[in-house]
């Protein structure tokens, strides 16, 4: 497909639910008017309209300017954006066979569409003309950012390649789109299919009655009445492994998790990921890069693979020592329990919790009654946002949603004006992919007069009907984390882009900072109240939460470091090296060798994701490929920022307004090191991260 000036000047007429902006408040998506069959024609019409818009830019007889080329290009494709936003919401949170088929069909077509834009020589000539004249232009900082980003993204896409090379890039991109989509869909199927089915209730000893009831209902929903089913979460470790007392059940659940997508059946993802790696390595080579990591990190805060790798490797010696020390403690606890075995991955969480109870008098089940989900959200997450940024939230039930379990709120700013909408979709279901995430249905833009419509999606097992919806401390932190992403968009103050449109190794920074308020005494006192008595969580329990935070970091931090380093190992491959990994067995061999090279106790502490279910790096889009280190990199920024907040008075409007002004409102329109310096007054330091993770000996 080639976009040329010969395209009709008149835009094609759109039909269907995406043809015009929604008339609902905040122009939010009207899911009541959208059928599953509307997405395909919506995508097709949206692409045709954007093609005509691009053709009009190219055919403009006036000399290229910032307004008629850069802004016009940035603002093109609004209908396509509306389709994308709605479709990405349902395909992630409530998919079905029709939607999956649409995704598989449209993904390569959309890739070709965007390639045609990015690789259009006439369009690039106009962009380059504006870029080359930038020194003579009067631009705001955001204007300059948009111009530079537009130019660099087109160059990175291949605008300066030869026509033959462009043809190769387009072919590779099309195949990557097919394979990454297939990987994601196959992994969802594999995760659902690998749920552990237990015929005997006795094998579930250690689970609460509510959890057993939920397992029975999950089995019944799949036609397995009289049995029990434990669905898998996206990570290697499963939450039930900390309480299941039957060791055989623990091992069976762990094995289901760790082998969900490498069984040689229709859900096996290994050959898909092998081909994805081959294609990525080939594409990087076309641009003269030695690896996909070198190619894809061009716009990151870390800039190059060596920076990220050096950052992670400095933690390995202390982390390996922690893993070995923790394993020794757990083996002693197993012996004290009268058992005759050495700790294995399926035992780790259970005995780590036992040690936590004994060493810190901390029991997850003791604190859980204080964490009722609605109180956590409204009296915790929202309360902290109110104290820091002056935001208020009003629940509403008048807007169509993509699933009945979704909650909706209007968000008001510090001056009382409407700031945006927030949707919350908390519960696990088979139609939802694993994990937790944030996205938007509408992005903020002064130019278009739009405000943010953001949503958070989690995978919390839903309580049985009539039971209180209590959540774990980990889920509490996840709720604060994902809302930190939403704040990055809600508090955007930009003409063109949304605040959260930042580099991969910066995007997790505001979300991780927001986690600090989950354990803030003032915030805890407001939301952590016993679901039966209303009594606030005792101060001694708060102290125990904080004291216990450094325990088990050999595992909790180690599994993330291992996954991040595994990601970098995959994406350091040359084309020849990637081509040699051409069977499922060789995928396994490469992964095993890569993990062994890390120098960590991977036999006891497996990575948070194995390659076969590492959706972050092998699905479409490939935002976290050679980028999973971002969680660690941004935790460095986060922990250093927490130190700043603590030193400057903690939960205050003054601190919130300062963070909003220097970081949240500006998004990616400034240098990331400058943004941190403007906030903290200095360069980021790794010390607070190492101390928080118990890796400094303090």
N, C-alpha and C positions, 0 to 999 in steps of 0.2 A: 504494500500500500504506500502510495506517495501522495503527499499533500502538495498541491500546486495552486498557482494563482488562477488556473483555469476553472477552479471550482466555482460554483454559483455564488454570486454575491449575496443573494437572499438566503437567510437561514432556513433550513427545513422546518416544517411545522410539526411540533411535538404533540402527541396525544397520550392519554392515560394519566395515572395518578402522579407521575413525576413531571408532567409538562410544565406546571407552574409551581411557584413556591407555595408551601402549605399556608392555609389561612388560619391554622391553629396558633395559639399563643407562642411567641418566640419562633414562629415558623417551624415548629417541631414536626417530625414525621407523623403523618396520619396513618397509622398502621391499620385502622379500620377500613380504609379504602384500597389497601394493597392486597392483591392475591399473589400466591406464589408464582403464578404464570406471568405476572406483570414485569418481573425483573429483567427477563431476557429482552423483550422489546424496549424496555426502558434503557438498558445498556446500549442497544443498537441505535436508538434514536439519539441518545446522549453523545455517542461517539460521532454520529453523522453531523450533529449540530456543532460540536467542537471542531471537527474537520473544516467546516465552512467558516467558523470564526478564525481559525488559523490561516485559512486561505485569504480571508479579508485582510489580515495583518500583512501578509506577504505581498498582496496586490496593492496595498496603500501607495499611491503615487507620491505622497509626501516623504520627505527625508525621515529616516528612523529617529525617534525621540524616546525618552524614557516613558512618556505617557502612551504614545501610539504603538509602542512595541513591547516594552517590559511590563507595564501595567496591564495592557490589553491581553498579553499572553497569560499573565498571572490570573486574570479574572475570567479567562475562557473556561468553558466546560462546567458551568454551574449546574445544568441539569444532570450531567454525568456524576457530579459530586453528590447530588441528592440521591441518585440511585445507589451509588457506592455506599453512602453512609447507612442507608436503610438495609441494604443487602448484607454488608459486613456485620451489622448488628445481629440479624437473624441467623446468618450462617454460623456465627460463633456461639450464640446463646440459645437458639431454638431451631436447629436445622431438621431437614427431612430429605427423603430421596429426591424430590423435585428440586429442592434448592441445591443439593449436592450435584445433581446433573447439570443444573444451570452454571454452577461454579466451574465444573470441569469443562464445559463447552465455551464459556465466555472468557476464562482466564487467559488462554493464549491469544484470543482476539483483542483483549484489552492490552495485553503486552505489546502486540503489534501496533495497536493504535498509539500508544505512548512512545514507542520507538519511532514511529513515523513523525511525530512532533519533534522529539529530541534530535533526530538525525536529519531533519529537513534542511538542506543546504541554504535555501533562500531565507528561511526563517533565521538560521544561525548567522547569516551574513548581516541581517538587520540587528540582531542582538549584539554581535561583535562590533558593529559600527557604533552603537551606543556605548558599549563597554570601553572601546578604545578612546572615546571622547570624554570619559568620565571626569578627567582632571579639569576640563573646561566647564563642567556643569555645576549648578548649585543644587545639591542633594541633601536631604535630611539623613541622619544616620540610618534610619530604616530604609529610605530610598537606596542608599549606597549598599546596604546589606542585600536588598532584593535584587539589585543589578548584579552584584558579585555572585550571589547564589545562582541566579538564572544562568549566567555565563558558565560558571564552574560546573554546574550540573549537566549542561549540554556537552561540555568538553568531556566530562567523565562518562557520559552516555556514549560518546563516540563521534561527536560532531566534526572532529578534526581528522578522523580516520579516512582512508581511501574508500572508494565506493565498494571495492571488493571486501574490504574489512568490515564495512558497515553491513554488508549482506551476511557475513559470518556472524556478526553480533546479533543481528535480528533473528537468525536461525537459532543461535544458542539461547537467546532470551525466550523465544517461543517454546523451546523444549524445556527450559528451566521452569517456565510457568506451568507447563503440563505436569512435570515431575514433582514439583514442590506442592502443588495442589493435591496430586494423588497421594503423596506422603502424608499430608495433613488429614485427608479423608480416611485413608487406610488406618492411620494411627487412632483416630476416633473410634473406628470399628474395632480395632484390636483392643483398645482400652475397655470398651463395653463388653467384648466377648471374653475378656480375661478376668472378669469379676469372679471372686471366689464363691462357689456354691457349697454350702455346708448342710448335710442332711440331718445332723444331730445337734440339738440345742446345747448339749453338754460340751461340745467342742468350742462353744463361744463363751465359756466361763471367763469372767473378768470384765466382760462388757456390761454396761448398765442395762436395766430392763428396757429403758427407752431405746437404746441402741439395738437390742435384740428384736424389739418390736419393729423398728425401722428395717432391720435386715429381713424379717419375715414378710413385711409389706413389699420390699424390693423384689423378693423372690416371687411373690404372688403376682406382681405386675408383669413378670416375665413368664408367667405360666408355670411357675414352680411352687405351687401352693403346698404348704407343709414343710418346706425347706427354708433355708436362710441364705441370703445373698449379700456379700460385701462388695460394693462397686469400688473400682480403683480410682484413686486420685492420680494426678499427672506425674507426681514425683516418684522416685524409687521407694522411699519409705512411705508407709501407710499409717495413718493416725492410730488405727486399732492395734498396731504392733506394740504400743506402749502399755496396753492393758490386757490383751489376750493371755491368759495364764497357761493354756495348753500349747506346749512348744511345737507340736506337730502342726497345729493350726497356724501358728505364727510362721513357720517355715513355708507352709503351703501358700499363705498369702504373699509372703515375700517373693517366692518363686513365680507366682502369677504376675506380680508386678514387674520383676526384673526381666522376665522373658515374654512379656506381652506381645512383642512384635518381632520376634526372631525364631519362630517355631517352624518355619518352612511352609506355612499355610498361606491362604489367600491374603492374610493380614500382615505378612512379613514385609518389613520396610527396608531391609538391608540393601537390596539391589537398587531400589529407588535412591537411597542416599548415596550409594556408590556412583551412580550416574550423575547425580546432582554435583558431587565433588569433581567429577571429571569435567563437566560442563563449566563449572565456575573456574577451575584452573585454566581451561582453554581460553575462556573470556579474558581472564587477567593477563594471560600471555599476549593476547592481541594488543593490549595497551602497554606492553613492555614491562609489566610487573612480574615479579618472581612468583607471586602467590596471590590467592584471593584476599588474604588478610592485608597484604600491601595495597592491593587495588581498592578495597572497600573502605579502608580507614582514612581516606583522604580528607574527610570533613569532621573527623572526631576531635575531641579535646586532646586525646593522647597522640593523635596524628599518625603514629607508626607502630607496627607490632612490637618492636623492641621495647618501647616505653611501657606498654601494657605488660609484656612478659617480665621485664625487670621488676616492675611494681609487684607482680604476684609472686615471683620467685624469692623475693626477699622475705616472704612470710613462711616459706616451706619448711626451713629447719625447725623453727619454733612450733609450727603446726604439726609436723611429724612427731616431734617429741611429745606434744599434747595427746596425740592419738595413741601413742604407745602407753603413755602414763594412764590415760583413761581406760584403755583395755585392761591394764593391770588392776585397776580399781574395780572394774566390772567383774573380772575373773574372781577376785576376792569375794565380791558380793554373791556371786553364783555359788562359790564353795560354802559361804556362810549360810546360804539358803538350802544346803544339803544336796546340791546337784553336782553331778560328775561330768561336766563338759566345759569346754572353753567357749568364750563368747563368740557368737557369729552375728552377721548383720541383722538377722531376724530376732536376735536376743537383745541387741544393743539398746534400743529405746526403752524396753521394759526395765532393764537393770539400771540404765541411766536414770530413769525416774525413781527407782527404788533408792539409789544413792542420793538423789536430790532430796527425797523425803527425809532420809536419815541425816544427811549432812546439813541441810538448810531448813528442815522441817517444812518443806514446800511440797504440796500435793496439788496437781492440776485439778483433780476432781473437787478439792476443797474450795478453790477459787471460782470454779465454773458457775456455781449458783449465783454469783454476783454479776455475771455477764449475760444478761438477757439481751437479745440482738437489737431490739428497737431502742432500748435504753442506751446501748453502746453507741448506736448511730446518732440518735437525736440528742442525748444528754452527754455524750462523750465527743464523738467526731464533730458534730455541729457546734457543740458548746465551745470547743477549743478554737474553731474557726471564728466564732463570734468574739471571743476574747482577743484573738490576735488581729483579726481583720475587720471586725465590726459587722460580720455577716449574720443574717437571720434567715430562717427556713420555715416555709409554710407547706404542710402536706396538702396534696390535692388528688382527687380521684376522677377528674373529668376528662383526662387525656387518654387516648388509646395507647396501649402498650403491646409489646411483642409476646408477653406471657402473663397470665393472671398473677403470678408471684411478684411482679415488678411493682415497686413503690415509686412515687413521683413527688417532687418538691419544687416549689418556686424559691429561688434564692434571691435575697435582697441585699443590696450593698450597704456600706456604712452610712450613707446619706439617706437610706430608705428607698432608693430607686431600685427597680427590677434589674438584677444582674444576669439572671439566666435560669435554666431548668436543670434539675439533677434527678436522674433515674437510678434506682438501686435494685439489682437483680441478684439476690444472695444465694439461692439454693441449688444444690446439685441435681441434675437430671440427665437422662440418657441422651437427650437432644442437644446437650451443651458440651462444648469441648472443655477439657480440664484446665485447671489453674484459675487465676484471677487477673482481671485486666480492666483498663479504662479506655473509653473512646468517646467520640462525639457524634451527634446527629446534625448539629449546626455549629459552625465555628464563628468566633467573634471576629468582626471586621468593621472598623470605622467606615471604610469606603463603601461597604454594602449595607451598613446600618443593621448588622446582625449581632445577636448576643449568643453566648455559649449555651448549647444544650449538651450536657455531658452525662455519661452513665458509668457506673461501676458494676462489674460482673464478678461474682465469687462462686465457689462450689462447696458451700457448707451443707453437710447432710441435713435434710429437713426432718425436724422432730415429728414423731407420730402425732396424729390428730388429737388435740386435747392436752398435749404435753407442752411445757414451756420451751421456747426456742433458745436454749442456752448455747453459748459458743465457747471455744477454748481460748486461752490467752494468745495462742498463735493466730487464731481468726480475728481476735480483737486487733492485733497489730496489723493484720492484712487489711482490715477495714480502714484504719487510719492511713495505711500506706496508699491504697488505691484512691482514697479521697485526696491525698496529696497531689496525685496526678490531675484530678479534677480541678483542684485549686489553681494549678498551673495554667489551665485553660480559662477558668472562670475569671481569674484576675488579670487576664491578658489586657493590654492597653496599646494595641498596635493597629495600624491602618490597614495592612494587608494580611498578615499571617496570624495564626493563633499562638499564644504564649508557649504551648507545649511542643511546638514545631522546632525541636532542638536536636543536637547531635545525640546519637545513641548512648554515648558515655557521659551525658549530662541529664538525660531525660529521667533517670531514676533518682536524681539528687533531691528535688523537692518532695517526692513521695517518701523517701527514706527519712528526711528531716521531719516530716509530719508524724512519723511513728513515735517520736520522742514524747509527744503529748499524751500518748496512751497511758504512760506510767507517771505522768506528772501528778503530784498529790492533789492539786486543786481540781484537775480534770477527773481523776479517779473518784474523788469524793462526790462528784456530781453525777457520775453514771454507774459506778460499781456498787450497786445496791442489791441486797438479797431479793430474789424474785418472789419469795414467799413473805418475808417479814418487812422488807423495805429498809432493813438495817444497812448502813454503809459498810463497805469492806473495812475490816479492822486494820489499823495502821501497821500492826505486826505482819499482816499478810502482804502489805505493800513492801515492807522491808524485806520480806522473804523473796518476793518476786525479783527485787533488785539484786539481792545477794546471790540468788541462784542463777542470774543471767549469764555469769561467766562459766558456769559448769557446762560440760558437754560440748564445748566449742571445738574440740578436736573433730567431733562428728559434724555439728551443725555448720561450722565455718568450713570444715574440710570438704564436705560434699559439694559445696558451691565452688571452692577453689579448684577441685578436681574437674568439675564440669567446665569451668572457664578455661582451664588449661587444655582439656580434651578438645574443646571447640577450636582453640588456637592450633593445636596439632593437626586437626583435619584441614584447616584452612591455610596451613603452611605448605601444603603439597604442591609440587610442580605438576604440569600436565603428565609427564611420564610416570611420576609416582602415583598419581591418581588413577591413571589408566591401568596400572598393575593391580589395583584392587578391584577385581572383576568377578568375584564370587562371594556369596554370603560368608563362607569360611574365612576369606581374606579380610572382609570387613571386621569379623570377630578378632582375627589375628592383629590387625592394625590397632584396634581399640585396646586390646590387652597390652600390646607393646607400648602404646602411647601412655597408658595409665601407669605402667611399670616404670617408665622413665621419669615420672613425676617425683618419685622419692617419697611418696606418702603411702599410708597403710590401706591401699585400695581394696585389699581382700577383706578387711573388716569394715571399712568405711567406703562403700561404693559411691560413685559420683551421683549427684542429685538426679541426673538424667543420663542413661546410657544412650549411645548413638541411635539406636533403633526407636527410641521414643523421645528424642531431643527436639521437640517441636520448635522451640525458640530459634534454632539455627538451620533447620532443614525444611521449614514450611515457607509458604509464600504469604507476605513478603519476607525477604531475608534480612530483616532489620537487625537481628541479633547474631547473624553469622559473623565470625571473628569479632564478636561484640558482647558475648556473655560476661566477659570480664567487667562490663559496665556496672554490674551490681556491686562489685568490689570497689571499683574506682570511685563510684558515687558514694559508697559507704564511707570512703575516706573523706570526701567533701562533707557528707552528712555528720559524721562524728566530730569533725572539726567545727562544724556549724553549731552542733549541740553545745560544744564547749563555749562558743561565743554567746549563745542564748543564755546559758547558765551564768556566765560571767557578767551579763548585762541585765539581769533581773528576770529572765525566764519569760513567762506567759504574760506579756504586756502588749497593749496596742502599739506603743512606740516601737517595740521590737518587730511586731508583725508588719507595721507600716513600712519599716526600713527594709525588711526582707521582701515585701511586696514591690517596693520601688526599685530595688537593686537587682532582684533576680526574677520574681514571678511575672511582673508586668512586661518585661522586655524580651522574654523568650530567647531565641537564638540570634537576635539582631546585634549582638555585641560579642566580642571575644570572651570565651568562657572563663579564662583565667582572670580577665579584667572584671567580669561579673562577680566572681568570688572575691576578688580583692576589694571591689566597691562595697560588698557586703561586710566582709570580715576585717578589712584593713590590712590584709597580708596574704601571702601565698598559702595554699592548703598544705597541711602537715599530716603525716601518716601516724604520728604518735597516738592521738586519741582513738584511732581505729584499733591499733594493736592493743592498747590498754583495755578498750571495751570488750575485745574478744579474748581477753585473758592471756595474751601472748607476750606480755612484757615482764611477767613475774610479779606484778603488783597485785 
